[in-house]
Each structure stands twice: as C-alpha cells, then as structure tokens.
C-alpha cells in the first residue's frame, strides 16, 4: 500500500474488489478530500457495497457530493442507495445545483424512486425554503418538522393555497393559523379540519378575509339564514355560495348588494325585477 499516489483511485479499485479494509485506509488518509471521497462513495453505491464505507471517517459532504454527481449522471439506483443511508444537505454544497436537481423532476410522472430522492434532497438545507417557494407542492416531500412550521407553510400557501393539504394536521385544526392561511388564499380553507368548516364564528372570520372561503363551509351553514345574513354583510359576493332558497330571500339579497352591488347577479331571477333591490345594487357600485 505504500507509494499510492492517487488515493481515490486506490479506494475505487478497492471497492470494486470488495476490499473493505483497503477502502477504510483510503478514507482515513489525509490525502483524500471531499471530491476524492465522493468518487469512492459513488463507486460503492453503484456496486451496491456502501457497507464498505459505513465505518470510514468521511470528509464532510462526501456522501452528499456523491449523491449530486450520481443524480447529474442519472445513476438512479446509486442515488436511491445513498438516500437510504442518510444525507445531510446542510453541508455547503452548491445550493443552485441542488435546486436544479429538484426542479428537474417531472412532477406529473413521479415514481417511487423519484419521491424517495425528493424526500432526501428536501430533508434539510438552505435550499429547501427556496425550493418550496418556487414550487409549493414540494411541501409534500418535506420532513414533518417543516410541514409543522407555521411560517414555512404560510409562505407556501401564499404561493398556492393547495399546498396546505400537505401541512401537518395540527396546523389545519388551528383556528389562528387557518385564518392566516385563508388571508393568503381563500381556497386553502378546503383543507382545514371539518370541525372548523362547521364553526359559525370561524367561518364568518374566514369570509371577512376572503368571501370565496364560504364555498368550503359546511352545507348547514350555507342554508342558515342568520349566518348568511352576517356573511354577505361582510362580503356580498358570498351570496353565490348560499343555498338557492336564500338567493330568493329579499332581505339576504338586499344585504349582499348593499355590500357589493355586483352580487345582484347571484340573486334569483324574481328579484332582478325588484326595483328596491336593483336600486340598492346600483347605489353601491353604480
């Protein structure tokens, strides 16, 4: 073993021979930096011999660098093997390269390997927030700690309300959090806990944030005259989501058009001929 000038090549050859002791010597050598160690680790992954390097004192980021290299070369089985042995993407890899990896996935045709790789790439690292901001649906592949993070999830919901479906159940049951989410995107309410969508006070607060949120409320609330009077008083457009019988209710429609004249288009045909109703709508929006 004396006189070896290319320790990385020596390690790669040792892996191919299945010589665990030789690999360990190579890994412990001060001559072997991250790049060289990544070569050895990659070869171990490609030959399904990662156990040979598990006990080695690897330079920081060697496994992660090997993973990125395998991904770029589409060595999928090696990527999967490395992901299964744990990756720490807080290592100072090139975040731009990692983001390129994430956005390169065909999200309309992900297989199990793709999903496993995404979870590994999004497990930790400074790139994760930027990735989710660029593609909020990536929240699905983030670790639980991030899906429970209020600020992190709200940032994703601000880009796309549908991202909320991937958040922790505890957040979707949280009144304060859900009101903040609805303020970002009314469609987010569809993913809230059913108990909140049946809650009169919560739903009125949600409608105050975004009238479209009413479409996701419990049917019993949309049939409730007193509730709908309060709802349309906050956002006249909410009239469109009320029960048909309430769109024929003169008092409910008057309350709606008094808040938003354009809500008249959701009223029953019979009320479109009602002079007082029409004048109230015109007076509101001209």
C-alpha positions as a printed Julia matrix, in Angstrom:
286×3 Matrix{Float64}:
   0.0    0.0     0.0
   3.0    2.3     0.19
   3.64   4.58   -2.73
  -0.01   5.04   -3.67
  -0.23   8.46   -5.33
  -3.95   8.55   -6.21
  -5.71   7.54   -3.02
  -9.18   8.0    -4.55
  -8.4    5.66   -7.45
  -7.0    3.19   -4.96
 -10.21   3.4    -2.96
 -12.36   2.93   -6.07
 -10.36  -0.14   -7.07
 -10.64  -1.49   -3.53
 -14.4   -1.09   -3.61
 -14.58  -2.99   -6.88
 -12.57  -5.81   -5.29
 -14.8   -5.69   -2.22
 -11.76  -4.99   -0.04
 -13.3   -3.17    2.91
 -10.05  -2.74    4.81
  -8.35  -1.06    1.88
 -11.27   1.35    1.48
 -11.13   2.24    5.15
  -7.42   3.02    4.88
  -8.11   5.2     1.85
 -10.92   7.04    3.57
  -8.86   7.76    6.66
  -5.99   9.09    4.6
  -5.42  12.84    4.88
  -4.71  12.86    1.16
  -8.36  12.15    0.4
 -10.53  15.27    0.32
 -14.27  15.56   -0.32
 -14.0   15.14   -4.09
 -11.87  12.03   -3.85
 -14.0   10.52   -1.12
 -17.12  11.24   -3.17
 -15.62   9.19   -6.02
 -15.13   6.23   -3.71
 -18.56   6.56   -2.13
 -20.19   6.81   -5.52
 -18.49   3.65   -6.7
 -19.57   1.89   -3.52
 -23.17   2.93   -4.2
 -23.0    1.86   -7.84
 -21.66  -1.58   -6.91
 -24.12  -1.98   -4.0
 -21.26  -2.04   -1.49
 -21.97   1.02    0.64
 -21.44  -1.08    3.74
 -17.71  -0.99    2.92
 -17.53   2.74    3.66
 -20.02   3.0     6.51
 -17.31   2.86    9.16
 -14.99   5.26    7.38
 -14.29   8.78    8.64
 -15.55  10.57    5.56
 -14.73  14.18    4.78
 -17.75  16.44    5.35
 -20.12  16.39    2.39
 -18.62  13.34    0.65
 -21.87  11.36    0.59
 -23.83  14.43   -0.48
 -21.37  15.25   -3.27
 -21.56  11.64   -4.45
 -25.36  11.88   -4.46
 -25.34  15.06   -6.57
 -22.86  13.51   -9.02
 -24.98  10.36   -9.34
 -28.09  12.44   -9.92
 -26.46  14.51  -12.65
 -25.39  11.32  -14.42
 -28.83   9.73  -13.89
 -27.36   6.89  -11.84
 -30.73   6.35  -10.17
 -30.05   3.14   -8.29
 -26.94   4.68   -6.73
 -28.95   7.81   -5.81
 -31.55   5.68   -4.09
 -28.9    3.72   -2.21
 -27.26   6.92   -0.98
 -30.58   8.44    0.03
 -31.28   5.34    2.09
 -28.02   5.75    4.02
 -28.81   9.29    5.15
 -27.85  12.61    3.64
 -27.17  15.9     5.34
 -27.81  18.59    2.77
 -26.94  21.35    5.21
 -23.41  20.61    4.04
 -22.1   23.53    1.99
 -22.86  22.05   -1.39
 -23.76  24.3    -4.29
 -27.39  25.19   -3.48
 -28.02  26.2    -7.09
 -27.04  22.71   -8.22
 -29.37  21.15   -5.64
 -32.26  23.4    -6.72
 -31.62  22.47  -10.34
 -31.95  18.82   -9.3
 -35.29  19.49   -7.6
 -36.83  21.47  -10.43
 -35.62  18.94  -12.99
 -38.12  16.33  -11.76
 -41.16  15.58  -13.92
 -43.79  16.1   -11.25
 -46.54  14.75  -13.48
 -44.83  11.38  -13.68
 -43.03  10.69  -10.41
 -42.18   7.12   -9.5
 -41.24   5.74   -6.08
 -37.55   6.35   -6.7
 -38.2    9.98   -7.63
 -40.23  10.5    -4.46
 -37.54   8.91   -2.33
 -34.91  11.15   -3.88
 -37.05  14.26   -3.41
 -37.51  13.48    0.27
 -33.75  13.08    0.64
 -32.97  16.31   -1.2
 -35.58  18.27    0.75
 -34.71  16.76    4.13
 -32.5   19.67    5.23
 -30.53  22.55    3.81
 -30.75  26.22    2.97
 -32.14  25.37   -0.46
 -35.36  23.86    0.9
 -37.23  27.11    1.55
 -36.3   28.48   -1.85
 -37.38  25.24   -3.5
 -40.8   25.25   -1.82
 -41.29  28.94   -2.58
 -40.66  28.16   -6.24
 -42.85  25.04   -6.26
 -45.21  24.98   -3.24
 -46.35  21.42   -3.97
 -42.88  20.28   -2.87
 -44.16  20.69    0.69
 -45.47  17.14    0.27
 -41.89  15.82    0.28
 -40.55  17.91    3.16
 -39.93  16.4     6.61
 -42.59  16.69    9.31
 -40.64  19.4    11.11
 -41.13  21.71    8.13
 -44.73  20.7     7.49
 -45.41  21.7    11.11
 -43.59  25.04   10.73
 -46.23  27.81   10.67
 -44.18  30.43    8.82
 -42.77  27.93    6.35
 -46.23  26.57    5.46
 -47.79  30.05    5.24
 -45.08  31.07    2.76
 -46.01  28.07    0.61
 -49.75  28.79    0.9
 -49.13  32.38   -0.19
 -47.88  30.95   -3.49
 -50.52  28.24   -3.82
 -53.39  27.51   -1.41
 -53.37  23.86   -2.46
 -50.03  23.44   -0.68
 -51.92  23.43    2.61
 -53.09  19.88    2.03
 -49.52  18.72    2.71
 -49.17  20.55    6.01
 -49.41  18.86    9.4
 -52.93  18.04   10.6
 -52.27  20.07   13.75
 -51.98  23.23   11.64
 -55.15  22.51    9.71
 -57.01  22.25   13.03
 -55.56  25.52   14.35
 -58.06  28.43   14.14
 -55.47  31.21   14.19
 -53.24  29.53   11.65
 -56.12  28.73    9.28
 -57.37  32.33    9.34
 -53.86  33.45    8.4
 -53.81  30.86    5.61
 -57.21  31.98    4.29
 -55.93  35.57    4.25
 -53.22  34.34    1.88
 -55.54  32.23   -0.29
 -59.23  31.57    0.34
 -59.01  28.2    -1.39
 -56.78  26.99    1.44
 -59.89  26.58    3.59
 -60.89  23.41    1.76
 -58.05  21.62    3.54
 -58.97  22.77    7.03
 -60.38  20.43    9.64
 -64.1   19.69    9.16
 -64.78  21.0    12.65
 -63.6   24.46   11.59
 -65.74  24.48    8.47
 -68.79  23.84   10.68
 -67.85  26.59   13.14
 -70.01  29.75   12.69
 -67.59  32.22   14.25
 -64.59  30.79   12.45
 -66.35  30.8     9.07
 -67.54  34.4     9.5
 -63.97  35.42   10.25
 -62.79  33.46    7.21
 -65.39  35.13    4.97
 -64.21  38.51    6.25
 -60.75  37.54    4.94
 -61.98  36.12    1.63
 -65.62  35.71    0.57
 -64.74  32.75   -1.63
 -63.88  30.8     1.51
 -67.61  30.31    2.08
 -67.8   27.69   -0.67
 -65.9   25.3     1.6
 -68.13  25.78    4.65
 -70.49  23.1     5.86
 -73.73  22.93    3.85
 -75.69  23.5     7.05
 -74.14  26.97    7.37
 -74.89  27.92    3.76
 -78.54  27.04    4.44
 -78.63  29.05    7.67
 -80.39  32.39    7.1
 -78.88  34.24   10.07
 -75.41  33.03    9.22
 -75.74  34.04    5.57
 -77.05  37.48    6.51
 -73.91  38.02    8.55
 -71.7   36.52    5.83
 -72.99  38.67    2.93
 -72.81  41.74    5.12
 -69.03  41.15    5.21
 -68.66  40.12    1.55
 -71.64  40.42   -0.78
 -70.11  38.03   -3.31
 -70.53  35.26   -0.73
 -74.17  35.19   -1.85
 -73.17  32.92   -4.74
 -72.41  30.1    -2.29
 -75.64  30.31   -0.3
 -78.48  27.82   -0.63
 -80.83  28.52   -3.57
 -83.66  29.36   -1.2
 -81.61  32.19    0.32
 -80.8   33.68   -3.07
 -84.57  34.15   -3.34
 -84.7   35.79    0.09
 -85.16  39.54   -0.39
 -83.56  40.54    2.9
 -80.48  38.37    2.29
 -80.06  39.7    -1.25
 -80.5   43.31   -0.11
 -77.78  42.8     2.5
 -75.5   41.34   -0.15
 -75.96  44.1    -2.76
 -75.63  46.76   -0.06
 -72.11  45.45    0.5
 -71.29  44.65   -3.16
 -73.63  45.75   -5.94
 -72.29  43.15   -8.32
 -73.67  40.44   -6.05
 -77.01  41.11   -7.76
 -76.02  38.64  -10.47
 -76.31  35.82   -7.91
 -79.85  36.73   -6.87
 -82.87  34.73   -8.01
 -84.43  35.9   -11.28
 -87.55  37.1    -9.47
 -85.52  39.66   -7.52
 -83.9   41.1   -10.62
 -87.24  42.81  -11.27
 -87.46  44.21   -7.74
 -86.92  47.98   -8.01
 -85.6   48.43   -4.47
 -83.1   45.59   -4.83
 -81.8   46.87   -8.17
 -81.53  50.45   -6.93
 -79.61  49.29   -3.85
 -77.14  47.46   -6.11
 -76.72  50.48   -8.39
 -76.26  52.8    -5.45
 -73.43  50.61   -4.14
 -71.45  50.1    -7.35
 -73.04  52.47   -9.84
